[in-house]
Amino acid sequence: MVSRARLKSILTGLALYAMATAIVGYFGVNAYTGKYGLNARQELDQEIIALTSELAQLKRERARSEQRVSLLRSEKIDPDMLDERARFQLDYANPHDLVRMSGRN
């Protein structure tokens, strides 16, 4: 028959192993799913890729816009660009222009 002291020592040992297992399990789960875990790192990598491609697109768009603005500077105005912008803003067309009407209602 197992004495009370022996039973208490066995239960204490099991409790310590259970607590150690729970702590290791807690940190293991957080290492995988936590704020800085493996899943979060993958999501951050995907977000970095998406934002990098968006940045490249915005840089190209800015370069195109800067090129168009440079054509409208007073020291070197491109007559075609000035004519295009004036017609667009005033909603006019040259009588010699071919106008294509879209089918919107």
C-alpha positions as CSV (number, residue, x, y, z in Angstrom):
1,M,0.0,0.0,0.0
2,V,1.2,3.4,-0.9
3,S,1.7,5.7,2.0
4,R,0.2,9.2,2.1
5,A,3.6,10.9,1.8
6,R,4.5,8.8,-1.2
7,L,1.2,9.7,-2.9
8,K,1.7,13.4,-2.2
9,S,5.2,13.3,-3.7
10,I,3.9,11.5,-6.9
11,L,1.0,14.1,-7.2
12,T,3.4,17.0,-6.7
13,G,5.7,15.7,-9.4
14,L,2.8,15.2,-11.8
15,A,1.5,18.7,-11.0
16,L,5.0,20.2,-11.7
17,Y,5.2,18.3,-15.0
18,A,1.7,19.4,-15.9
19,M,2.5,23.1,-15.1
20,A,5.8,22.8,-17.1
21,T,3.9,21.3,-20.1
22,A,1.2,24.0,-19.9
23,I,3.9,26.8,-19.9
24,V,5.8,25.3,-22.8
25,G,2.5,24.8,-24.6
26,Y,1.5,28.4,-24.0
27,F,4.8,29.8,-25.3
28,G,4.7,27.3,-28.2
29,V,1.2,28.4,-29.3
30,N,2.2,32.1,-29.0
31,A,5.3,31.5,-31.0
32,Y,3.1,30.3,-33.8
33,T,0.0,32.4,-33.6
34,G,1.0,35.4,-31.4
35,K,1.4,39.0,-32.4
36,Y,5.1,38.4,-33.4
37,G,4.6,34.7,-34.2
38,L,5.3,32.8,-37.4
39,N,1.8,33.5,-38.9
40,A,2.2,37.2,-38.2
41,R,5.5,37.2,-39.9
42,Q,4.1,35.7,-43.0
43,E,1.2,38.2,-43.0
44,L,3.7,41.0,-42.6
45,D,5.8,39.7,-45.5
46,Q,2.7,39.6,-47.7
47,E,1.8,43.2,-46.7
48,I,5.4,44.3,-47.4
49,I,5.1,42.8,-50.9
50,A,1.7,44.5,-51.5
51,L,2.9,47.9,-50.3
52,T,6.1,47.7,-52.2
53,S,4.3,47.1,-55.5
54,E,1.8,49.9,-54.6
55,L,4.8,52.2,-53.9
56,A,6.4,51.3,-57.3
57,Q,3.1,52.1,-59.1
58,L,2.7,55.4,-57.3
59,K,6.3,56.3,-58.2
60,R,5.6,55.6,-61.9
61,E,2.4,57.7,-61.7
62,R,4.3,60.5,-60.0
63,A,7.0,60.4,-62.7
64,R,4.3,60.6,-65.4
65,S,2.6,63.5,-63.6
66,E,5.9,65.4,-63.1
67,Q,6.7,64.9,-66.8
68,R,3.3,66.4,-67.8
69,V,3.7,69.3,-65.4
70,S,7.2,70.0,-66.8
71,L,5.6,70.4,-70.2
72,L,3.4,73.2,-68.8
73,R,6.1,75.2,-67.1
74,S,6.3,78.8,-68.3
75,E,9.9,78.6,-69.5
76,K,9.1,75.8,-72.0
77,I,5.4,75.4,-72.7
78,D,4.6,72.7,-75.1
79,P,1.9,74.2,-77.4
80,D,0.1,70.8,-77.9
81,M,-0.1,70.2,-74.2
82,L,-1.4,73.7,-73.5
83,D,-4.0,73.3,-76.3
84,E,-5.1,69.9,-74.9
85,R,-5.4,71.2,-71.3
86,A,-7.3,74.3,-72.4
87,R,-9.8,72.3,-74.5
88,F,-10.3,69.8,-71.7
89,Q,-10.9,72.4,-69.0
90,L,-13.1,74.6,-71.2
91,D,-14.9,71.6,-72.8
92,Y,-14.3,72.9,-76.3
93,A,-13.3,71.1,-79.5
94,N,-11.6,72.4,-82.6
95,P,-13.9,72.3,-85.7
96,H,-11.3,70.2,-87.5
97,D,-11.2,67.6,-84.7
98,L,-12.9,64.2,-85.0
99,V,-15.1,63.8,-82.0
100,R,-16.2,60.3,-80.9
101,M,-19.3,60.2,-78.7
102,S,-19.6,57.4,-76.1
103,G,-22.8,55.6,-75.7
104,R,-23.5,56.6,-72.1
105,N,-26.9,58.0,-71.1
